[in-house]
Every structure is written in C-alpha cells, then in structure tokens.
Amino acid sequence: MFAPLPAPPYYAVIFAALRSEGDAGYGAMADKMVAMAAQQPGYIGIESTRDETGFGITVSYWQDEEALRNWKQVSEHLLAQKLGKERWYRHYTLRVAKVERAYSGPDHR
C-alpha cells in the first residue's frame, strides 16, 4: 500500500533489484529489515512491489539524510546488504532523492 507521507521535503531511497532464483533466507531477512527500519529515528514509511520475473522496487522514506545514513550503518542492515550482493540479487540499483514536491489523486470517496 501507499506509505503515509508528510508534506515535503523528505528523502526517498529507491532500491530496484532483479532477484536471483530461490529464497535462500531472503523473505525472512526482508521482513526483518522492514521491521527494523520502522524502529529507526527518522523513518517515515515504505512502499514495495515485485513482479513474476523477480524484478522489484522498494522505496523507503526518511525525514533527512542523517536518518538514512544512520540506517545504512545498522549492523544487521550491513549484513543484509552483504548477503544481497552474494546471494539474493543478480543486479540492483540504489538511488537517493530529495522529495521536494508530491501529488496524489484522484480522490474517489
């Protein structure tokens, strides 16, 4: 679903990845990382999707650059990054963006 976002500005970490075959612990680690991120100071929310080919996009939202830098250095997150490179992803890209404007709609009630 859509993350409950505040009015900009805030930061988005956009992680696009093509998964390797098999789970190899990926599902459990992904769930753990989502739960841990939600406990970090400055965390706002997350949106994620994956298709049947294994291509997925996850966007996490943060109040400021300091919050997302701190999350990047959490030891269990560092382990997940290492395992992702070794086991879970055939290819990935990560982008960090400052959200300055945001729009939504249509509003069907």
Secondary structure as UniProt FT lines:
FT   STRAND          10..19
FT   TURN            24..25
FT   HELIX           26..38
FT   TURN            41..42
FT   STRAND          43..50
FT   TURN            52..53
FT   STRAND          55..62
FT   HELIX           65..72
FT   HELIX           75..83
FT   HELIX           84..88
FT   STRAND          89..99
//
